[in-house]
């Protein structure tokens, strides 16, 4: 009986190791993103989508199909009825235009907004109380 139990335990890891697997993705063996990471990604995605929306329609279409929908260039060419080379050119130009726009943008206001949301998430109303107290101290 002891031999059977030993063989079973040598094939299977301890329960403590198996418990940690519940917090990991079955496919990637990575832990799911934390709430903080999810909020940050959502904010960043919303920010980038605004910039993509401002691209010319030809560029916007290929960026959305390629980057957001995950389609291959060949599939994009078939959907839009244009050549594969044309898809590549549009993607290149769209990415260059998007990069230039992002580089020229001052993100300080967006950063402050994101930091405020994170403080509220971590500290709740304490963040507002601290800010109010700091502002009132500056006035005196």
C-alpha positions as CSV (number, residue, x, y, z in Angstrom):
1,X,0.0,0.0,0.0
2,X,2.8,2.4,0.9
3,X,4.5,1.7,-2.5
4,X,1.3,2.6,-4.4
5,X,1.0,5.9,-2.5
6,X,4.7,6.7,-3.1
7,X,4.3,6.0,-6.8
8,X,1.3,8.2,-7.0
9,X,3.0,11.1,-5.1
10,X,6.1,10.9,-7.2
11,X,4.0,11.3,-10.4
12,X,1.9,14.1,-9.1
13,X,3.3,17.2,-7.4
14,X,2.2,18.4,-4.0
15,X,-1.2,19.9,-3.5
16,X,0.4,23.3,-2.8
17,X,1.9,23.4,-6.3
18,X,-1.5,22.4,-7.9
19,X,-3.3,25.2,-5.9
20,X,-1.1,27.8,-7.6
21,X,-2.2,26.7,-11.0
22,X,-5.8,28.0,-10.4
23,X,-4.4,31.5,-10.7
24,X,-2.7,30.8,-14.0
25,X,-4.1,30.6,-17.6
26,X,-4.4,27.1,-18.8
27,X,-2.9,28.0,-22.2
28,X,0.0,30.3,-21.3
29,X,0.7,29.3,-17.7
30,X,0.7,33.0,-16.8
31,X,-1.2,34.7,-14.0
32,X,-4.2,36.7,-15.2
33,X,-3.7,40.5,-15.2
34,X,-4.4,42.2,-11.9
35,X,-7.1,44.8,-11.6
36,X,-4.6,47.5,-11.8
37,X,-3.1,46.1,-15.0
38,X,-6.6,45.8,-16.5
39,X,-7.5,49.4,-15.7
40,X,-4.2,50.7,-17.2
41,X,-4.6,48.6,-20.3
42,X,-8.2,49.8,-20.8
43,X,-7.1,53.5,-20.3
44,X,-4.3,53.0,-22.8
45,X,-6.5,51.3,-25.3
46,X,-9.1,54.1,-25.1
47,X,-6.3,56.6,-25.6
48,X,-4.9,54.8,-28.7
49,X,-8.3,54.3,-30.2
50,X,-8.8,58.1,-30.1
51,X,-5.7,58.5,-32.2
52,X,-6.6,55.7,-34.6
53,X,-10.0,57.3,-35.1
54,X,-8.3,60.5,-36.3
55,X,-6.3,58.7,-39.0
56,X,-7.5,59.0,-42.6
57,X,-10.1,56.3,-43.4
58,X,-7.8,54.2,-45.6
59,X,-5.2,54.1,-42.9
60,X,-7.7,53.6,-40.1
61,X,-9.3,50.6,-41.9
62,X,-6.0,48.7,-42.4
63,X,-4.8,49.4,-38.8
64,X,-8.1,48.2,-37.3
65,X,-8.2,45.1,-39.4
66,X,-4.5,44.3,-38.7
67,X,-3.8,45.4,-35.2
68,X,-7.2,45.1,-33.5
69,X,-8.8,42.3,-35.4
70,X,-5.6,40.4,-35.9
71,X,-6.1,39.7,-39.6
72,X,-3.2,38.8,-41.9
73,X,-2.3,41.2,-44.7
74,X,-3.5,38.8,-47.3
75,X,-6.9,38.6,-45.6
76,X,-7.1,42.4,-45.4
77,X,-6.3,42.6,-49.1
78,X,-9.1,40.3,-49.9
79,X,-11.6,42.1,-47.7
80,X,-10.7,45.5,-49.1
81,X,-10.3,44.4,-52.7
82,X,-6.8,45.8,-53.0
83,X,-3.4,44.3,-53.7
84,X,-1.2,42.8,-50.9
85,X,1.5,45.5,-51.7
86,X,-1.1,48.2,-51.2
87,X,-2.1,46.8,-47.8
88,X,1.6,46.8,-46.8
89,X,2.1,50.4,-47.9
90,X,-1.1,51.6,-46.1
91,X,-0.1,49.8,-42.9
92,X,3.4,51.3,-43.1
93,X,2.1,54.8,-43.6
94,X,-0.7,54.4,-41.0
95,X,1.8,53.2,-38.4
96,X,4.2,56.0,-39.2
97,X,1.4,58.6,-39.0
98,X,0.2,57.2,-35.7
99,X,3.7,57.1,-34.3
100,X,4.3,60.7,-35.3
101,X,1.0,61.8,-33.7
102,X,1.7,59.9,-30.5
103,X,5.3,61.3,-30.3
104,X,4.0,64.9,-30.7
105,X,1.3,64.5,-28.1
106,X,1.7,65.8,-24.5
107,X,0.4,63.0,-22.3
108,X,0.9,64.8,-19.0
109,X,-2.9,65.5,-18.6
110,X,-3.7,61.9,-19.4
111,X,-1.1,60.7,-17.0
112,X,-2.5,62.8,-14.2
113,X,-6.0,61.5,-14.9
114,X,-4.8,57.9,-14.8
115,X,-2.8,58.5,-11.6
116,X,-5.9,60.0,-10.0
117,X,-8.0,57.0,-10.9
118,X,-5.3,54.6,-9.5
119,X,-5.1,56.6,-6.3
120,X,-8.9,56.4,-5.9
121,X,-8.8,52.7,-6.6
122,X,-6.1,52.1,-4.0
123,X,-7.0,54.6,-1.4
124,X,-10.7,55.3,-2.0
125,X,-11.8,58.6,-0.6
126,X,-8.5,59.0,1.3
127,X,-6.8,60.2,-1.9
128,X,-9.4,63.0,-2.2
129,X,-9.1,63.9,1.5
130,X,-5.3,64.1,1.2
131,X,-5.5,66.3,-1.9
132,X,-8.0,68.6,-0.3
133,X,-5.8,68.9,2.8
134,X,-2.7,69.6,0.7
135,X,-4.5,72.3,-1.2
136,X,-5.9,74.0,1.9
137,X,-2.4,73.9,3.5
138,X,-1.0,75.7,0.4
139,X,-3.6,78.4,0.7
140,X,-2.6,79.2,4.3
